[in-house]
C-alpha cells in the first residue's frame, strides 16, 4: 500500500466518524421524551415505547460499529504508511 492508500483509508475513517456524530445528534434519540402516557391515545402505548427503545438501541449499536470500523481503518492506514515508508 502507498501513502495515497493510507490517506484514502484515513479519509474513509473520518467520514465514518462524521456520520456517527451526525447520527448521535439526531433528534431520534429525544423521541422517547415525547412518548409518555399523555402522548398516546391508542391501546398499545407500552408496545410503542418498547419498540422505540429497541430501535434506539439498534441505532446506538450501529453508531458504535461506525466508530469501531473507523478505528480499524486508521490502524490499516498506519500500516499502509509504514509499508510505504519502508518501500522507499
C-alpha positions as CSV (number, residue, x, y, z in Angstrom):
1,X,0.0,0.0,0.0
2,X,1.2,3.5,-0.7
3,X,0.8,6.8,1.2
4,X,-2.1,7.5,-1.1
5,X,-3.8,4.3,0.2
6,X,-3.2,5.4,3.8
7,X,-4.7,8.8,3.1
8,X,-7.7,7.2,1.5
9,X,-8.2,5.0,4.5
10,X,-7.9,7.9,6.9
11,X,-10.5,9.8,4.8
12,X,-12.9,6.9,5.0
13,X,-12.4,6.7,8.7
14,X,-13.0,10.4,9.1
15,X,-16.2,10.1,7.1
16,X,-17.5,7.3,9.2
17,X,-16.8,9.3,12.3
18,X,-18.7,12.3,10.8
19,X,-21.6,10.0,10.1
20,X,-21.6,8.6,13.6
21,X,-21.5,12.0,15.2
22,X,-24.4,13.2,12.9
23,X,-26.4,10.1,14.0
24,X,-25.6,10.7,17.7
25,X,-27.0,14.2,17.4
26,X,-30.1,13.1,15.6
27,X,-33.5,14.1,17.1
28,X,-34.5,10.4,17.1
29,X,-32.7,10.0,20.4
30,X,-35.1,12.5,22.0
31,X,-38.3,10.9,20.8
32,X,-38.7,9.0,24.0
33,X,-39.3,12.3,25.8
34,X,-42.5,12.6,23.8
35,X,-43.6,9.0,24.3
36,X,-45.1,9.4,27.7
37,X,-48.6,8.4,28.8
38,X,-50.0,11.8,27.9
39,X,-48.9,11.3,24.3
40,X,-50.7,8.1,23.4
41,X,-54.4,7.7,22.7
42,X,-54.3,4.2,21.4
43,X,-54.5,0.8,23.1
44,X,-50.8,0.0,22.6
45,X,-48.7,2.7,24.2
46,X,-46.3,0.4,26.1
47,X,-45.7,-1.6,23.0
48,X,-44.9,1.5,21.0
49,X,-42.5,2.8,23.7
50,X,-40.8,-0.6,23.8
51,X,-40.4,-0.6,20.0
52,X,-38.9,2.9,20.1
53,X,-36.4,1.9,22.8
54,X,-35.5,-1.1,20.8
55,X,-34.9,0.9,17.6
56,X,-32.8,3.5,19.5
57,X,-30.7,0.7,21.0
58,X,-30.1,-0.7,17.5
59,X,-29.1,2.7,16.3
60,X,-26.6,3.1,19.2
61,X,-25.1,-0.2,18.2
62,X,-24.8,0.9,14.6
63,X,-23.1,4.1,15.7
64,X,-20.6,2.1,17.8
65,X,-19.9,-0.1,14.8
66,X,-19.1,3.0,12.7
67,X,-16.6,4.2,15.3
68,X,-15.1,0.7,15.5
69,X,-14.7,0.4,11.7
70,X,-13.2,3.9,11.6
71,X,-10.7,2.8,14.3
72,X,-9.7,-0.2,12.2
73,X,-9.4,1.9,9.1
74,X,-7.0,4.2,11.0
75,X,-4.9,1.2,12.0
76,X,-4.8,0.0,8.4
77,X,-3.8,3.5,7.4
78,X,-0.9,3.4,9.8
79,X,0.2,0.0,8.5
80,X,0.0,1.3,4.9
81,X,2.0,4.4,5.7
82,X,4.7,2.3,7.4
83,X,4.9,0.0,4.5
84,X,5.1,2.9,2.1
85,X,8.0,4.4,4.1
86,X,9.9,1.1,4.1
87,X,9.4,0.7,0.3
88,X,11.2,4.0,-0.4
